[in-house]
Amino acid sequence: MSNERVGNLYNYPHFGRKEYNLEQFSGPRIGEKAPNFEATVLDGEQVHLNDFQGRTVVLESGSITCPATAGTTPSMQELVEKYHDIAFLLLYVREAHPGEKIPEHSSFEGKVACAQRFQKEEHDNRLILVDDLEGTIHKQYGLLPNFVYVIDKKGDVAFRMPWNIPNKLDEVLNAVQEGKTVRFPEKYYLPPYKNVGFRALPRAGWRAILDVVINIPQGLWTRYKISKLEDKK
């Protein structure tokens, strides 16, 4: 199953399991060079990943309708305060759970407005980068709604998670700051339920809530399969 949606319709109007391959995390792997990209920040300026060479970078994907992003944002603000020398970047991607209040993106200006609203309502103090309307960077880095990459000072992927788990990320960043090895083993981490910020769904509307409820059984089955695969490793 590919992470590319049938018909290449990146900004889907309804969430469904077909929108993501949650059993596979594509994108650059640990030890590989992190692909350079160009993105827009909220003031309209353009930045490149290579602009941060010489610094450790934490790159997370997210959106205002993503419960995983909302649930981990408070902890991420604590990490920003703890690790002053690290560049924390949030890549604003497509809406994870679009609804009648916050629909799928049809214009780049609308996407920027959602990113600005996210920053204000979540009190996020990271540098927010807005991906283009086609999700070029998002696709390049694996397409999942709330992935995290740690990119070392040379621009190589030192660590990555398909879902943001701030406690694990803190462990990795602490090792980086102490000069320890930053080549951590690959694992498909599953997001703890405590990391889910359900406030993201009412923000999008009842349609978003209904889409999630409909997909709960398949989501639980996917989670079970992944946990069994990890147990065998």
Secondary structure as GFF3:
##gff-version 3
##sequence-region A 1 233
A	DSSP	three_ten_helix	6	8	.	.	.	ID=ss1
A	DSSP	three_ten_helix	17	19	.	.	.	ID=ss2
A	DSSP	beta_strand	38	41	.	.	.	ID=ss3
A	DSSP	beta_strand	46	48	.	.	.	ID=ss4
A	DSSP	three_ten_helix	49	52	.	.	.	ID=ss5
A	DSSP	beta_strand	57	62	.	.	.	ID=ss6
A	DSSP	alpha_helix	67	82	.	.	.	ID=ss7
A	DSSP	beta_strand	87	92	.	.	.	ID=ss8
A	DSSP	alpha_helix	108	122	.	.	.	ID=ss9
A	DSSP	beta_strand	127	130	.	.	.	ID=ss10
A	DSSP	alpha_helix	136	140	.	.	.	ID=ss11
A	DSSP	beta_strand	148	151	.	.	.	ID=ss12
A	DSSP	beta_strand	157	161	.	.	.	ID=ss13
A	DSSP	alpha_helix	166	177	.	.	.	ID=ss14
A	DSSP	three_ten_helix	193	195	.	.	.	ID=ss15
A	DSSP	alpha_helix	200	204	.	.	.	ID=ss16
A	DSSP	alpha_helix	206	232	.	.	.	ID=ss17
###
